[in-house]
Amino acid sequence: MKVTVKKFVELTTGELYKILQLRSAVFVLEQNCAYQDLDGKDQTALHIIGTKNNDVVAYTRVYAVGDALGKASIGRVVVKKNQRKYGYGKDIMLASIEAIKENFNTNDIQLSAQTYLRKFYSELGFEEVGEAYLEDGIPHIMMEKNSSLSRDK
């Protein structure tokens, strides 16, 4: 999988279409969750795009401190269903963490994790903060990765 990092204005219409198609396939159809994916936040995000054979197979969007949450943050973490067995989730997350370090000069990162993915994010150095909550009808928990954590990876 090849990973590229782009600002919104750098995305081609074809790339944007494939990203939105993947997000819709997973977050709306697969997870059976009707929600407003086009939330006006794509324009301020950096887009971390994983491609394979000219197809978007993994994706996240990342934000500077305060653009989405109180710290730099990662959201819309998604891997195409038929590509999940290859470890692309970990690869796209590591690329996202690195993009935050390089572009926003911080190691302090937040994300709103679906609760069933706690172990996945904890293996990347994130720790749970607070109690679980519902977001768009799906259980989530806030998780943080701090540069001061001894297990920071």
DRENNUVEX-670125 format. One record per atom (N, C-alpha, C, CB): residue number from 1; atom name; x, y, z. Coordinates in nm, 2 decimals. Glycine has a CB too. Example, Ala and Ser with C-alpha at 12.3 -4.5 7.8 and 13.67 -1.06 7.14 Angstrom:
[r 1,N,[1.32,-0.57,0.78]] [r 1,CA,[1.23,-0.45,0.78]] [r 1,C,[1.32,-0.33,0.78]] [r 1,CB,[1.13,-0.45,0.90]] [r 2,N,[1.28,-0.22,0.71]] [r 2,CA,[1.37,-0.11,0.71]] [r 2,C,[1.29,0.00,0.79]] [r 2,CB,[1.41,-0.06,0.57]] 
END
This chain:
[r 1,N,[0.08,-0.12,0.00]] [r 1,CA,[0.00,0.00,0.00]] [r 1,C,[0.09,0.12,0.00]] [r 1,CB,[-0.10,0.00,0.12]] [r 2,N,[0.06,0.22,-0.09]] [r 2,CA,[0.13,0.34,-0.09]] [r 2,C,[0.05,0.45,-0.02]] [r 2,CB,[0.15,0.39,-0.24]] [r 3,N,[0.12,0.53,0.07]] [r 3,CA,[0.05,0.63,0.15]] [r 3,C,[0.09,0.77,0.10]] [r 3,CB,[0.08,0.61,0.30]] [r 4,N,[-0.01,0.85,0.08]] [r 4,CA,[0.02,0.99,0.05]] [r 4,C,[-0.06,1.08,0.15]] [r 4,CB,[-0.02,1.02,-0.10]] [r 5,N,[0.00,1.20,0.17]] [r 5,CA,[-0.06,1.30,0.26]] [r 5,C,[-0.09,1.42,0.17]] [r 5,CB,[0.03,1.33,0.38]] [r 6,N,[-0.22,1.47,0.18]] [r 6,CA,[-0.26,1.58,0.10]] [r 6,C,[-0.35,1.67,0.18]] [r 6,CB,[-0.33,1.54,-0.03]] [r 7,N,[-0.34,1.80,0.15]] [r 7,CA,[-0.44,1.90,0.19]] [r 7,C,[-0.56,1.88,0.10]] [r 7,CB,[-0.38,2.05,0.19]] [r 8,N,[-0.68,1.93,0.15]] [r 8,CA,[-0.80,1.92,0.08]] [r 8,C,[-0.79,1.98,-0.06]] [r 8,CB,[-0.91,2.00,0.15]] [r 9,N,[-0.73,2.10,-0.08]] [r 9,CA,[-0.72,2.16,-0.21]] [r 9,C,[-0.63,2.08,-0.30]] [r 9,CB,[-0.66,2.30,-0.19]] [r 10,N,[-0.54,1.99,-0.25]] [r 10,CA,[-0.46,1.91,-0.33]] [r 10,C,[-0.52,1.78,-0.39]] [r 10,CB,[-0.33,1.88,-0.26]] [r 11,N,[-0.64,1.75,-0.33]] [r 11,CA,[-0.70,1.63,-0.37]] [r 11,C,[-0.76,1.64,-0.51]] [r 11,CB,[-0.82,1.59,-0.27]] [r 12,N,[-0.75,1.54,-0.60]] [r 12,CA,[-0.81,1.55,-0.72]] [r 12,C,[-0.96,1.51,-0.70]] [r 12,CB,[-0.75,1.45,-0.83]] [r 13,N,[-1.05,1.54,-0.80]] [r 13,CA,[-1.19,1.50,-0.78]] [r 13,C,[-1.20,1.35,-0.78]] [r 13,CB,[-1.27,1.56,-0.90]] [r 14,N,[-1.12,1.28,-0.85]] [r 14,CA,[-1.12,1.13,-0.85]] [r 14,C,[-1.08,1.08,-0.71]] [r 14,CB,[-1.02,1.08,-0.95]] [r 15,N,[-0.98,1.14,-0.65]] [r 15,CA,[-0.93,1.09,-0.52]] [r 15,C,[-1.04,1.12,-0.41]] [r 15,CB,[-0.80,1.16,-0.47]] [r 16,N,[-1.10,1.24,-0.42]] [r 16,CA,[-1.21,1.28,-0.33]] [r 16,C,[-1.33,1.18,-0.34]] [r 16,CB,[-1.25,1.42,-0.35]] [r 17,N,[-1.36,1.15,-0.46]] [r 17,CA,[-1.47,1.06,-0.49]] [r 17,C,[-1.44,0.92,-0.43]] [r 17,CB,[-1.50,1.05,-0.64]] [r 18,N,[-1.32,0.87,-0.45]] [r 18,CA,[-1.29,0.74,-0.39]] [r 18,C,[-1.29,0.74,-0.24]] [r 18,CB,[-1.15,0.69,-0.45]] [r 19,N,[-1.24,0.85,-0.18]] [r 19,CA,[-1.24,0.86,-0.03]] [r 19,C,[-1.38,0.86,0.02]] [r 19,CB,[-1.16,0.99,0.01]] [r 20,N,[-1.46,0.94,-0.04]] [r 20,CA,[-1.60,0.95,0.01]] [r 20,C,[-1.68,0.82,-0.02]] [r 20,CB,[-1.67,1.07,-0.06]] [r 21,N,[-1.65,0.76,-0.12]] [r 21,CA,[-1.71,0.63,-0.15]] [r 21,C,[-1.67,0.52,-0.05]] [r 21,CB,[-1.66,0.58,-0.29]] [r 22,N,[-1.54,0.52,-0.01]] [r 22,CA,[-1.49,0.43,0.10]] [r 22,C,[-1.56,0.46,0.23]] [r 22,CB,[-1.34,0.43,0.11]] [r 23,N,[-1.56,0.59,0.27]] [r 23,CA,[-1.62,0.63,0.39]] [r 23,C,[-1.77,0.59,0.40]] [r 23,CB,[-1.60,0.78,0.42]] [r 24,N,[-1.84,0.61,0.29]] [r 24,CA,[-1.98,0.58,0.28]] [r 24,C,[-2.00,0.43,0.29]] [r 24,CB,[-2.04,0.63,0.16]] [r 25,N,[-1.92,0.35,0.22]] [r 25,CA,[-1.93,0.20,0.22]] [r 25,C,[-1.92,0.14,0.36]] [r 25,CB,[-1.83,0.14,0.13]] [r 26,N,[-1.82,0.20,0.44]] [r 26,CA,[-1.80,0.14,0.57]] [r 26,C,[-1.88,0.21,0.68]] [r 26,CB,[-1.65,0.16,0.61]] [r 27,N,[-1.88,0.34,0.69]] [r 27,CA,[-1.95,0.41,0.80]] [r 27,C,[-2.10,0.41,0.78]] [r 27,CB,[-1.89,0.55,0.81]] [r 28,N,[-2.15,0.42,0.66]] [r 28,CA,[-2.30,0.43,0.64]] [r 28,C,[-2.36,0.29,0.61]] [r 28,CB,[-2.33,0.52,0.52]] [r 29,N,[-2.30,0.22,0.51]] [r 29,CA,[-2.36,0.09,0.47]] [r 29,C,[-2.32,-0.02,0.56]] [r 29,CB,[-2.32,0.06,0.33]] [r 30,N,[-2.19,-0.05,0.58]] [r 30,CA,[-2.15,-0.16,0.66]] [r 30,C,[-2.19,-0.15,0.81]] [r 30,CB,[-2.00,-0.17,0.65]] [r 31,N,[-2.17,-0.03,0.86]] [r 31,CA,[-2.21,-0.01,1.00]] [r 31,C,[-2.35,0.03,1.02]] [r 31,CB,[-2.12,0.09,1.06]] [r 32,N,[-2.43,0.04,0.91]] [r 32,CA,[-2.57,0.07,0.92]] [r 32,C,[-2.60,0.20,1.00]] [r 32,CB,[-2.65,-0.05,0.97]] [r 33,N,[-2.52,0.30,0.97]] [r 33,CA,[-2.53,0.43,1.05]] [r 33,C,[-2.56,0.55,0.96]] [r 33,CB,[-2.40,0.45,1.13]] [r 34,N,[-2.68,0.60,0.97]] [r 34,CA,[-2.71,0.72,0.89]] [r 34,C,[-2.66,0.84,0.97]] [r 34,CB,[-2.87,0.73,0.87]] [r 35,N,[-2.56,0.90,0.91]] [r 35,CA,[-2.50,1.02,0.97]] [r 35,C,[-2.45,1.12,0.87]] [r 35,CB,[-2.39,0.99,1.07]] [r 36,N,[-2.42,1.24,0.90]] [r 36,CA,[-2.37,1.34,0.81]] [r 36,C,[-2.22,1.33,0.79]] [r 36,CB,[-2.41,1.48,0.86]] [r 37,N,[-2.17,1.25,0.70]] [r 37,CA,[-2.03,1.23,0.68]] [r 37,C,[-1.96,1.36,0.62]] [r 37,CB,[-2.00,1.12,0.58]] [r 38,N,[-2.04,1.43,0.54]] [r 38,CA,[-1.98,1.55,0.48]] [r 38,C,[-2.02,1.67,0.58]] [r 38,CB,[-2.05,1.59,0.34]] [r 39,N,[-1.92,1.68,0.68]] [r 39,CA,[-1.95,1.76,0.79]] [r 39,C,[-1.88,1.90,0.79]] [r 39,CB,[-1.90,1.69,0.92]] [r 40,N,[-1.82,1.93,0.68]] [r 40,CA,[-1.75,2.06,0.67]] [r 40,C,[-1.61,2.06,0.73]] [r 40,CB,[-1.83,2.17,0.73]] [r 41,N,[-1.56,1.95,0.77]] [r 41,CA,[-1.43,1.94,0.84]] [r 41,C,[-1.32,1.89,0.74]] [r 41,CB,[-1.43,1.85,0.96]] [r 42,N,[-1.36,1.84,0.63]] [r 42,CA,[-1.26,1.79,0.53]] [r 42,C,[-1.16,1.90,0.49]] [r 42,CB,[-1.32,1.72,0.41]] [r 43,N,[-1.22,2.02,0.47]] [r 43,CA,[-1.14,2.14,0.42]] [r 43,C,[-1.02,2.17,0.51]] [r 43,CB,[-1.23,2.25,0.40]] [r 44,N,[-1.03,2.15,0.64]] [r 44,CA,[-0.92,2.19,0.73]] [r 44,C,[-0.83,2.07,0.76]] [r 44,CB,[-0.97,2.25,0.86]] [r 45,N,[-0.87,1.95,0.72]] [r 45,CA,[-0.79,1.83,0.75]] [r 45,C,[-0.68,1.81,0.66]] [r 45,CB,[-0.88,1.71,0.76]] [r 46,N,[-0.58,1.73,0.70]] [r 46,CA,[-0.48,1.67,0.61]] [r 46,C,[-0.54,1.53,0.59]] [r 46,CB,[-0.34,1.66,0.68]] [r 47,N,[-0.53,1.48,0.47]] [r 47,CA,[-0.59,1.36,0.43]] [r 47,C,[-0.48,1.25,0.41]] [r 47,CB,[-0.68,1.37,0.30]] [r 48,N,[-0.48,1.14,0.48]] [r 48,CA,[-0.38,1.04,0.47]] [r 48,C,[-0.45,0.93,0.39]] [r 48,CB,[-0.34,0.99,0.62]] [r 49,N,[-0.40,0.90,0.27]] [r 49,CA,[-0.46,0.81,0.18]] [r 49,C,[-0.37,0.69,0.15]] [r 49,CB,[-0.50,0.89,0.05]] [r 50,N,[-0.43,0.58,0.17]] [r 50,CA,[-0.36,0.45,0.14]] [r 50,C,[-0.42,0.40,0.01]] [r 50,CB,[-0.37,0.35,0.25]] [r 51,N,[-0.33,0.38,-0.09]] [r 51,CA,[-0.38,0.33,-0.22]] [r 51,C,[-0.31,0.20,-0.26]] [r 51,CB,[-0.36,0.43,-0.33]] [r 52,N,[-0.38,0.12,-0.33]] [r 52,CA,[-0.33,-0.01,-0.39]] [r 52,C,[-0.39,-0.03,-0.52]] [r 52,CB,[-0.35,-0.13,-0.29]] [r 53,N,[-0.31,-0.05,-0.63]] [r 53,CA,[-0.37,-0.06,-0.76]] [r 53,C,[-0.47,0.05,-0.80]] [r 53,CB,[-0.44,-0.20,-0.77]] [r 54,N,[-0.43,0.17,-0.77]] [r 54,CA,[-0.51,0.29,-0.80]] [r 54,C,[-0.64,0.30,-0.73]] [r 54,CB,[-0.53,0.30,-0.95]] [r 55,N,[-0.66,0.22,-0.62]] [r 55,CA,[-0.78,0.22,-0.54]] [r 55,C,[-0.75,0.27,-0.40]] [r 55,CB,[-0.85,0.07,-0.54]] [r 56,N,[-0.84,0.35,-0.34]] [r 56,CA,[-0.82,0.39,-0.20]] [r 56,C,[-0.87,0.27,-0.11]] [r 56,CB,[-0.91,0.52,-0.17]] [r 57,N,[-0.77,0.22,-0.04]] [r 57,CA,[-0.80,0.10,0.05]] [r 57,C,[-0.79,0.13,0.20]] [r 57,CB,[-0.70,-0.01,0.02]] [r 58,N,[-0.73,0.25,0.23]] [r 58,CA,[-0.73,0.29,0.37]] [r 58,C,[-0.72,0.44,0.37]] [r 58,CB,[-0.60,0.23,0.44]] [r 59,N,[-0.77,0.50,0.48]] [r 59,CA,[-0.78,0.65,0.49]] [r 59,C,[-0.79,0.69,0.63]] [r 59,CB,[-0.89,0.70,0.40]] [r 60,N,[-0.74,0.81,0.66]] [r 60,CA,[-0.78,0.89,0.78]] [r 60,C,[-0.77,1.04,0.74]] [r 60,CB,[-0.68,0.86,0.90]] [r 61,N,[-0.83,1.12,0.83]] [r 61,CA,[-0.81,1.26,0.82]] [r 61,C,[-0.75,1.31,0.95]] [r 61,CB,[-0.94,1.34,0.78]] [r 62,N,[-0.65,1.40,0.95]] [r 62,CA,[-0.59,1.44,1.07]] [r 62,C,[-0.60,1.60,1.08]] [r 62,CB,[-0.44,1.40,1.08]] [r 63,N,[-0.60,1.64,1.21]] [r 63,CA,[-0.62,1.79,1.23]] [r 63,C,[-0.51,1.84,1.33]] [r 63,CB,[-0.76,1.81,1.29]] [r 64,N,[-0.49,1.97,1.31]] [r 64,CA,[-0.40,2.04,1.40]] [r 64,C,[-0.47,2.06,1.53]] [r 64,CB,[-0.35,2.18,1.34]] [r 65,N,[-0.40,2.10,1.64]] [r 65,CA,[-0.46,2.13,1.77]] [r 65,C,[-0.57,2.23,1.75]] [r 65,CB,[-0.35,2.19,1.86]] [r 66,N,[-0.69,2.19,1.81]] [r 66,CA,[-0.80,2.28,1.81]] [r 66,C,[-0.89,2.28,1.68]] [r 66,CB,[-0.76,2.42,1.83]] [r 67,N,[-0.85,2.22,1.57]] [r 67,CA,[-0.93,2.22,1.45]] [r 67,C,[-1.05,2.13,1.46]] [r 67,CB,[-0.84,2.18,1.33]] [r 68,N,[-1.03,2.02,1.55]] [r 68,CA,[-1.15,1.93,1.56]] [r 68,C,[-1.16,1.90,1.71]] [r 68,CB,[-1.12,1.80,1.49]] [r 69,N,[-1.05,1.87,1.78]] [r 69,CA,[-1.05,1.84,1.93]] [r 69,C,[-0.95,1.93,1.99]] [r 69,CB,[-1.02,1.69,1.95]] [r 70,N,[-0.93,1.92,2.12]] [r 70,CA,[-0.84,2.00,2.20]] [r 70,C,[-0.69,1.98,2.17]] [r 70,CB,[-0.86,1.98,2.34]] [r 71,N,[-0.66,1.86,2.11]] [r 71,CA,[-0.53,1.83,2.07]] [r 71,C,[-0.53,1.80,1.92]] [r 71,CB,[-0.47,1.71,2.16]] [r 72,N,[-0.41,1.77,1.87]] [r 72,CA,[-0.41,1.72,1.73]] [r 72,C,[-0.49,1.59,1.73]] [r 72,CB,[-0.26,1.69,1.68]] [r 73,N,[-0.56,1.56,1.62]] [r 73,CA,[-0.65,1.45,1.62]] [r 73,C,[-0.65,1.37,1.49]] [r 73,CB,[-0.79,1.49,1.66]] [r 74,N,[-0.70,1.25,1.51]] [r 74,CA,[-0.72,1.16,1.39]] [r 74,C,[-0.86,1.12,1.39]] [r 74,CB,[-0.62,1.03,1.40]] [r 75,N,[-0.92,1.12,1.27]] [r 75,CA,[-1.06,1.08,1.25]] [r 75,C,[-1.08,1.01,1.12]] [r 75,CB,[-1.15,1.19,1.27]] [r 76,N,[-1.20,0.95,1.11]] [r 76,CA,[-1.25,0.88,0.99]] [r 76,C,[-1.15,0.77,0.95]] [r 76,CB,[-1.26,0.98,0.87]] [r 77,N,[-1.10,0.70,1.05]] [r 77,CA,[-1.01,0.59,1.02]] [r 77,C,[-1.09,0.47,0.96]] [r 77,CB,[-0.94,0.54,1.16]] [r 78,N,[-1.05,0.44,0.84]] [r 78,CA,[-1.12,0.34,0.76]] [r 78,C,[-1.03,0.26,0.67]] [r 78,CB,[-1.23,0.41,0.68]] [r 79,N,[-1.06,0.13,0.66]] [r 79,CA,[-0.99,0.04,0.57]] [r 79,C,[-1.10,-0.04,0.50]] [r 79,CB,[-0.90,-0.06,0.65]] [r 80,N,[-1.08,-0.05,0.37]] [r 80,CA,[-1.18,-0.13,0.28]] [r 80,C,[-1.19,-0.27,0.34]] [r 80,CB,[-1.13,-0.13,0.14]] [r 81,N,[-1.32,-0.32,0.34]] [r 81,CA,[-1.35,-0.45,0.41]] [r 81,C,[-1.26,-0.56,0.35]] [r 81,CB,[-1.49,-0.48,0.38]] [r 82,N,[-1.24,-0.57,0.22]] [r 82,CA,[-1.17,-0.68,0.17]] [r 82,C,[-1.02,-0.66,0.18]] [r 82,CB,[-1.21,-0.70,0.02]] [r 83,N,[-0.97,-0.56,0.24]] [r 83,CA,[-0.83,-0.53,0.25]] [r 83,C,[-0.78,-0.53,0.40]] [r 83,CB,[-0.80,-0.39,0.19]] [r 84,N,[-0.87,-0.56,0.49]] [r 84,CA,[-0.84,-0.55,0.64]] [r 84,C,[-0.74,-0.66,0.68]] [r 84,CB,[-0.96,-0.57,0.72]] [r 85,N,[-0.73,-0.77,0.61]] [r 85,CA,[-0.64,-0.88,0.65]] [r 85,C,[-0.49,-0.85,0.63]] [r 85,CB,[-0.67,-1.00,0.58]] [r 86,N,[-0.46,-0.74,0.57]] [r 86,CA,[-0.32,-0.70,0.54]] [r 86,C,[-0.25,-0.61,0.63]] [r 86,CB,[-0.32,-0.64,0.40]] [r 87,N,[-0.32,-0.57,0.74]] [r 87,CA,[-0.26,-0.48,0.84]] [r 87,C,[-0.26,-0.33,0.80]] [r 87,CB,[-0.12,-0.52,0.86]] [r 88,N,[-0.34,-0.30,0.70]] [r 88,CA,[-0.34,-0.16,0.65]] [r 88,C,[-0.39,-0.06,0.76]] [r 88,CB,[-0.42,-0.15,0.53]] [r 89,N,[-0.47,-0.11,0.85]] [r 89,CA,[-0.52,-0.02,0.96]] [r 89,C,[-0.41,0.03,1.04]] [r 89,CB,[-0.62,-0.10,1.05]] [r 90,N,[-0.32,-0.06,1.08]] [r 90,CA,[-0.20,-0.02,1.15]] [r 90,C,[-0.11,0.07,1.07]] [r 90,CB,[-0.12,-0.14,1.20]] [r 91,N,[-0.09,0.04,0.94]] [r 91,CA,[-0.01,0.12,0.85]] [r 91,C,[-0.06,0.26,0.84]] [r 91,CB,[0.00,0.05,0.71]] [r 92,N,[-0.19,0.27,0.81]] [r 92,CA,[-0.25,0.41,0.79]] [r 92,C,[-0.24,0.49,0.92]] [r 92,CB,[-0.39,0.40,0.74]] [r 93,N,[-0.26,0.42,1.04]] [r 93,CA,[-0.25,0.49,1.17]] [r 93,C,[-0.11,0.54,1.19]] [r 93,CB,[-0.30,0.40,1.28]] [r 94,N,[-0.01,0.46,1.17]] [r 94,CA,[0.13,0.50,1.18]] [r 94,C,[0.17,0.61,1.09]] [r 94,CB,[0.23,0.38,1.16]] [r 95,N,[0.12,0.61,0.97]] [r 95,CA,[0.14,0.72,0.88]] [r 95,C,[0.07,0.85,0.93]] [r 95,CB,[0.09,0.69,0.74]] [r 96,N,[-0.05,0.83,0.99]] [r 96,CA,[-0.12,0.95,1.04]] [r 96,C,[-0.05,1.01,1.16]] [r 96,CB,[-0.26,0.90,1.08]] [r 97,N,[0.00,0.93,1.25]] [r 97,CA,[0.08,0.97,1.36]] [r 97,C,[0.20,1.05,1.32]] [r 97,CB,[0.12,0.85,1.46]] [r 98,N,[0.27,0.99,1.22]] [r 98,CA,[0.39,1.06,1.16]] [r 98,C,[0.35,1.19,1.09]] [r 98,CB,[0.46,0.97,1.06]] [r 99,N,[0.24,1.20,1.02]] [r 99,CA,[0.19,1.32,0.96]] [r 99,C,[0.17,1.43,1.06]] [r 99,CB,[0.07,1.29,0.87]] [r 100,N,[0.11,1.39,1.17]] [r 100,CA,[0.08,1.49,1.28]] [r 100,C,[0.22,1.54,1.33]] [r 100,CB,[0.00,1.43,1.39]] [r 101,N,[0.31,1.45,1.36]] [r 101,CA,[0.44,1.50,1.41]] [r 101,C,[0.51,1.59,1.31]] [r 101,CB,[0.53,1.38,1.43]] [r 102,N,[0.51,1.56,1.18]] [r 102,CA,[0.58,1.64,1.08]] [r 102,C,[0.50,1.77,1.05]] [r 102,CB,[0.59,1.56,0.95]] [r 103,N,[0.37,1.77,1.04]] [r 103,CA,[0.30,1.89,1.00]] [r 103,C,[0.25,1.98,1.12]] [r 103,CB,[0.18,1.84,0.92]] [r 104,N,[0.23,1.92,1.23]] [r 104,CA,[0.18,2.00,1.35]] [r 104,C,[0.27,2.00,1.46]] [r 104,CB,[0.05,1.94,1.39]] [r 105,N,[0.39,1.94,1.45]] [r 105,CA,[0.50,1.95,1.55]] [r 105,C,[0.45,1.91,1.69]] [r 105,CB,[0.55,2.08,1.56]] [r 106,N,[0.37,1.80,1.70]] [r 106,CA,[0.33,1.75,1.83]] [r 106,C,[0.32,1.60,1.83]] [r 106,CB,[0.19,1.81,1.87]] [r 107,N,[0.33,1.54,1.95]] [r 107,CA,[0.31,1.40,1.97]] [r 107,C,[0.18,1.37,2.05]] [r 107,CB,[0.43,1.33,2.03]] [r 108,N,[0.12,1.48,2.09]] [r 108,CA,[-0.01,1.46,2.17]] [r 108,C,[-0.13,1.46,2.07]] [r 108,CB,[-0.02,1.58,2.27]] [r 109,N,[-0.19,1.34,2.07]] [r 109,CA,[-0.30,1.31,1.98]] [r 109,C,[-0.42,1.26,2.05]] [r 109,CB,[-0.25,1.21,1.87]] [r 110,N,[-0.54,1.30,2.00]] [r 110,CA,[-0.67,1.25,2.05]] [r 110,C,[-0.74,1.18,1.93]] [r 110,CB,[-0.75,1.36,2.11]] [r 111,N,[-0.83,1.09,1.97]] [r 111,CA,[-0.92,1.03,1.87]] [r 111,C,[-1.04,0.98,1.95]] [r 111,CB,[-0.85,0.92,1.79]] [r 112,N,[-1.15,0.98,1.88]] [r 112,CA,[-1.27,0.92,1.93]] [r 112,C,[-1.29,0.78,1.87]] [r 112,CB,[-1.40,1.01,1.89]] [r 113,N,[-1.26,0.68,1.95]] [r 113,CA,[-1.25,0.54,1.90]] [r 113,C,[-1.38,0.47,1.92]] [r 113,CB,[-1.14,0.47,1.97]] [r 114,N,[-1.42,0.39,1.82]] [r 114,CA,[-1.53,0.30,1.84]] [r 114,C,[-1.48,0.20,1.95]] [r 114,CB,[-1.58,0.23,1.71]] [r 115,N,[-1.56,0.17,2.05]] [r 115,CA,[-1.52,0.10,2.17]] [r 115,C,[-1.46,-0.04,2.13]] [r 115,CB,[-1.63,0.08,2.27]] [r 116,N,[-1.52,-0.10,2.03]] [r 116,CA,[-1.47,-0.24,1.99]] [r 116,C,[-1.32,-0.23,1.94]] [r 116,CB,[-1.56,-0.30,1.89]] [r 117,N,[-1.27,-0.11,1.91]] [r 117,CA,[-1.13,-0.10,1.86]] [r 117,C,[-1.04,-0.05,1.97]] [r 117,CB,[-1.13,0.00,1.74]] [r 118,N,[-1.07,-0.06,2.09]] [r 118,CA,[-0.99,-0.01,2.20]] [r 118,C,[-0.85,-0.08,2.20]] [r 118,CB,[-1.05,-0.04,2.34]] [r 119,N,[-0.85,-0.21,2.18]] [r 119,CA,[-0.72,-0.29,2.18]] [r 119,C,[-0.63,-0.24,2.06]] [r 119,CB,[-0.75,-0.44,2.17]] [r 120,N,[-0.69,-0.23,1.95]] [r 120,CA,[-0.62,-0.18,1.83]] [r 120,C,[-0.55,-0.05,1.86]] [r 120,CB,[-0.71,-0.17,1.71]] [r 121,N,[-0.62,0.05,1.91]] [r 121,CA,[-0.56,0.18,1.94]] [r 121,C,[-0.46,0.17,2.05]] [r 121,CB,[-0.67,0.28,1.96]] [r 122,N,[-0.49,0.09,2.15]] [r 122,CA,[-0.40,0.08,2.27]] [r 122,C,[-0.26,0.02,2.22]] [r 122,CB,[-0.46,0.00,2.38]] [r 123,N,[-0.27,-0.07,2.13]] [r 123,CA,[-0.14,-0.12,2.07]] [r 123,C,[-0.06,-0.02,2.00]] [r 123,CB,[-0.17,-0.24,1.98]] [r 124,N,[-0.12,0.09,1.96]] [r 124,CA,[-0.05,0.20,1.90]] [r 124,C,[-0.01,0.31,2.00]] [r 124,CB,[-0.14,0.26,1.79]] [r 125,N,[-0.03,0.28,2.13]] [r 125,CA,[0.01,0.38,2.23]] [r 125,C,[-0.10,0.47,2.28]] [r 125,CB,[0.12,0.46,2.18]] [r 126,N,[-0.22,0.45,2.24]] [r 126,CA,[-0.33,0.54,2.29]] [r 126,C,[-0.39,0.48,2.42]] [r 126,CB,[-0.44,0.55,2.18]] [r 127,N,[-0.43,0.57,2.51]] [r 127,CA,[-0.50,0.53,2.63]] [r 127,C,[-0.63,0.59,2.64]] [r 127,CB,[-0.41,0.57,2.75]] [r 128,N,[-0.72,0.51,2.71]] [r 128,CA,[-0.86,0.56,2.72]] [r 128,C,[-0.87,0.68,2.82]] [r 128,CB,[-0.95,0.45,2.78]] [r 129,N,[-0.95,0.77,2.79]] [r 129,CA,[-0.97,0.89,2.87]] [r 129,C,[-1.13,0.90,2.89]] [r 129,CB,[-0.91,1.02,2.81]] [r 130,N,[-1.17,0.90,3.02]] [r 130,CA,[-1.31,0.92,3.05]] [r 130,C,[-1.39,0.79,3.02]] [r 130,CB,[-1.37,1.03,2.97]] [r 131,N,[-1.52,0.81,3.01]] [r 131,CA,[-1.62,0.71,3.00]] [r 131,C,[-1.66,0.69,2.85]] [r 131,CB,[-1.74,0.73,3.09]] [r 132,N,[-1.71,0.58,2.82]] [r 132,CA,[-1.77,0.55,2.69]] [r 132,C,[-1.89,0.64,2.66]] [r 132,CB,[-1.80,0.40,2.67]] [r 133,N,[-1.92,0.67,2.54]] [r 133,CA,[-2.03,0.76,2.50]] [r 133,C,[-2.09,0.71,2.37]] [r 133,CB,[-2.00,0.91,2.50]] [r 134,N,[-2.21,0.75,2.33]] [r 134,CA,[-2.26,0.72,2.20]] [r 134,C,[-2.23,0.84,2.11]] [r 134,CB,[-2.42,0.70,2.21]] [r 135,N,[-2.19,0.80,1.99]] [r 135,CA,[-2.17,0.90,1.88]] [r 135,C,[-2.24,0.84,1.76]] [r 135,CB,[-2.01,0.93,1.85]] [r 136,N,[-2.34,0.91,1.71]] [r 136,CA,[-2.42,0.86,1.60]] [r 136,C,[-2.47,0.72,1.63]] [r 136,CB,[-2.33,0.86,1.47]] [r 137,N,[-2.51,0.70,1.75]] [r 137,CA,[-2.57,0.57,1.79]] [r 137,C,[-2.47,0.45,1.81]] [r 137,CB,[-2.67,0.53,1.69]] [r 138,N,[-2.34,0.48,1.80]] [r 138,CA,[-2.23,0.38,1.81]] [r 138,C,[-2.15,0.41,1.93]] [r 138,CB,[-2.14,0.37,1.68]] [r 139,N,[-2.12,0.31,2.02]] [r 139,CA,[-2.04,0.33,2.14]] [r 139,C,[-1.89,0.37,2.10]] [r 139,CB,[-2.03,0.21,2.22]] [r 140,N,[-1.85,0.48,2.16]] [r 140,CA,[-1.71,0.54,2.14]] [r 140,C,[-1.65,0.56,2.27]] [r 140,CB,[-1.72,0.66,2.05]] [r 141,N,[-1.52,0.58,2.27]] [r 141,CA,[-1.44,0.63,2.39]] [r 141,C,[-1.33,0.72,2.34]] [r 141,CB,[-1.38,0.51,2.47]] [r 142,N,[-1.31,0.83,2.41]] [r 142,CA,[-1.20,0.92,2.38]] [r 142,C,[-1.07,0.85,2.42]] [r 142,CB,[-1.21,1.06,2.45]] [r 143,N,[-0.97,0.86,2.33]] [r 143,CA,[-0.84,0.80,2.36]] [r 143,C,[-0.73,0.90,2.32]] [r 143,CB,[-0.81,0.67,2.27]] [r 144,N,[-0.62,0.90,2.40]] [r 144,CA,[-0.51,0.99,2.38]] [r 144,C,[-0.38,0.92,2.37]] [r 144,CB,[-0.51,1.10,2.49]] [r 145,N,[-0.29,0.98,2.29]] [r 145,CA,[-0.15,0.94,2.29]] [r 145,C,[-0.07,1.06,2.32]] [r 145,CB,[-0.11,0.88,2.14]] [r 146,N,[0.00,1.05,2.43]] [r 146,CA,[0.08,1.17,2.48]] [r 146,C,[0.23,1.14,2.47]] [r 146,CB,[0.04,1.20,2.62]] [r 147,N,[0.30,1.24,2.44]] [r 147,CA,[0.45,1.23,2.43]] [r 147,C,[0.51,1.20,2.56]] [r 147,CB,[0.51,1.36,2.37]] [r 148,N,[0.44,1.23,2.67]] [r 148,CA,[0.50,1.20,2.80]] [r 148,C,[0.47,1.06,2.85]] [r 148,CB,[0.44,1.30,2.90]] [r 149,N,[0.39,0.98,2.78]] [r 149,CA,[0.37,0.84,2.82]] [r 149,C,[0.49,0.76,2.79]] [r 149,CB,[0.25,0.78,2.74]] [r 150,N,[0.53,0.68,2.89]] [r 150,CA,[0.64,0.59,2.88]] [r 150,C,[0.63,0.49,2.77]] [r 150,CB,[0.67,0.52,3.01]] [r 151,N,[0.51,0.45,2.74]] [r 151,CA,[0.49,0.35,2.63]] [r 151,C,[0.46,0.41,2.50]] [r 151,CB,[0.37,0.26,2.67]] [r 152,N,[0.49,0.54,2.48]] [r 152,CA,[0.47,0.61,2.35]] [r 152,C,[0.55,0.54,2.25]] [r 152,CB,[0.52,0.76,2.37]] [r 153,N,[0.49,0.51,2.14]] [r 153,CA,[0.55,0.44,2.03]] [r 153,C,[0.58,0.52,1.91]] [r 153,CB,[0.47,0.32,1.99]] 
END
